[in-house]
Amino acid sequence: MEDANIQYKCGEGTILHHVQMAKVFEDSKTFVDMKLRFPKEVIEEKFRHLKDKTQENLRKFVKENFECENLEPYSPLDWKDLDFSHIKDKEHRKFAVNLNRLWKDLGRKIDSNHDDLRSSAFNLPNPVIVPGGRFREVYYWDTYWILRGLYTCQMFETARGMIENLIYLLKKQGYVPNGGRKYYTRSQPPLLAHMVWDYYQQTKNTAWLKEQIEHLQTEWNYWSEHHSVKVNDRILFMYRNNDEQPRPESYREDYELAQTLANQQDRLQLYKELRTGAESGWDYSSRWFDDPKDQNCDLKYTKIMSIVPVDLNAFLYRAAKIIANFYHIIGNEKMALSMEKEGNNLLDAIETLLWNAEEGIWLDFDIRTNKHRNYFSASCLTPLWAKACRSELLVTRGKQAMKYLEKSRVLGFPGGVPTTLLNSGQQWDFPNIWPPLEHIIVKGLCTSGYKPAIDVALRLAKQTVDRNMNIFNKTGHMFEKYNCIDPEKGGSGGEYQVQIGFGWSNGVTLDFLYLLQLEETM
């Protein structure tokens, strides 16, 4: 079935190009999220007869032929008015109650009158919790941390439905897309197996697990086929998107940036780099710049397609071990052994090529220079979070990670641990703090089993909870990102204003409240 993709079909001369370049909407995402009022052939014919494509005429054309489409508000049926009486601190308890109520504000479902031929939204089978703000649909890696919060609120039906939505998209697209819109022709950090693992740990629903295992294998095969690379005779993984077009949801920004390059081939490569940067979830960061120290923090120097990321490989290592474990549970020992081998091979590659003994930490690897990229990034602890090192090394690696964090001077900021140490103006850079990265750092330090690292992790978790609580009490909002220098502020920079809601911030905070309560009762 051919969908109506005229509002996100790229290329000069297209409706998308004219509408976005005329700046009909301040936010480029607004137009591609609209639905068609008429069949696409009718709208295309009208566009061909539109002689003067001025901003005023285009604004009128859009108003006549497109309309806003948001998912319908939905109050989750398994939501409960919890009192969180197990939380001893009164202020934390009140905060948890308020966070639980936010799930009802962020609940959405596909419109009952959804027309797949006229919409850019995927017709998902189950309701969702959305991130919030301009992110009005499901997002892949956001879902992992949203689920962590849902479990603390006993919302297991909503959680299962969200996982099944991602599996629905996997079956439909062959991969889990970045988000629930058809213009997202890329994936995001692969955390589906991790989500299924957490749900299984909560419910022990083996019958459901048996239904999902083949889909987890499908995703593993997709990443192996499309994102693996041989580096010094070892197989690792990279983010990679080969679509040589601007992102529809950021069309104007991408196109204008590309026009600053003289060579057409360089422009096409930049589009691939930008799409790949979005696939990483870190859109955008000096982490992906050719040389962050020398190039004025310009996005046109994005070279992520030459970088082997620490976090991606740690995510996939843990995914391989989870899938192997699931095969053991359902009694398929042949596939269990196969996935164990995949995981062990990846672990060997991570240890050999991403571990930097001199710095005492895992670092991204540049395949052009065949060297580590020695810049601080909050992703560096992801292997601890994923247990992507030999078990007998966990405590040692926890100790080394603590030394690295102390040497990098990232533990003393009043707001929390920054994403990087370069203030580039990009949103995945200093001074911004991102809740999923805070979760990875805290859980990674705890997982190490090294007592001083665990103590620091608990301090960081409390710092995050108190910061978010204080801002919420003053503003009534949870933010998508925060500020390491000023704990009274939300984050900034990048392509859009800081968004409120916010799914993964709620989930991480609730999970930290649970972690802190566990510590108090021990």
PyMOL commands that set and color helices and strands:
alter all, ss='L'
color gray80, all
select helices_A, chain A and resi 6-8+15-21+28-32+40-48+55-65+90-106+140-152+156-173+192-203+206-227+248-258+264-279+286-288+299-301+304-306+310-330+333-354+378-385+391-407+435-448+451-475+503-521
alter helices_A, ss='H'
color red, helices_A
select strands_A, chain A and resi 35-36+66-67+72-73+107-109+128-129+228-231+234-237+307-308+355-356+361-362+365-366+371-372+432-433+482-483
alter strands_A, ss='S'
color yellow, strands_A
deselect
rebuild
show_as cartoon
